[in-house]
Amino acid sequence: MTFILLWLLLCVAVAIFANRYNRSAFGWFVFAFVLSPLVGFAFVAALGPAPEVAIEREREPTPRTLPQMSRRVANEAALWS
């Protein structure tokens, strides 16, 4: 019984460690549960932090007046034509 609780606790620790590296906590919990928490720690540490998702472009502030909105719509339409 103690072994099972220790195994689960170490799997939770792997999940927390993976979450801090922007990786799927649940996925790494299952990975560590099936194989080994030691293997899970090793894999997450070897992979390192997940790359950030690139933002296509910086967002412009929301237009407040009708002329600002019409300029923004014209700019967006020019991109699609």
URWOQUI-V881877 format. One record per pair of residues at least 4 apart in sequence whose ideal C-beta (glycine too) atoms are under 6 Angstrom apart, sorted by sequence separation. I is the first residue (numbers start at 1). J is the second residue. D is the distance in whole Angstrom. If there is no record, write none. Layout:
i & j & d
I & J & D
I & J & D
//
This chain:
i & j & d
35 & 39 & 5
18 & 23 & 4
32 & 37 & 5
63 & 68 & 3
19 & 25 & 4
63 & 69 & 4
18 & 25 & 6
32 & 40 & 3
31 & 40 & 5
63 & 72 & 5
15 & 25 & 4
18 & 28 & 4
28 & 40 & 6
15 & 28 & 6
14 & 28 & 5
15 & 29 & 4
11 & 29 & 5
14 & 32 & 4
11 & 32 & 4
11 & 33 & 5
14 & 37 & 5
11 & 37 & 5
14 & 40 & 4
18 & 44 & 5
10 & 37 & 4
14 & 41 & 6
17 & 44 & 6
22 & 49 & 6
23 & 50 & 5
21 & 49 & 5
22 & 50 & 4
//
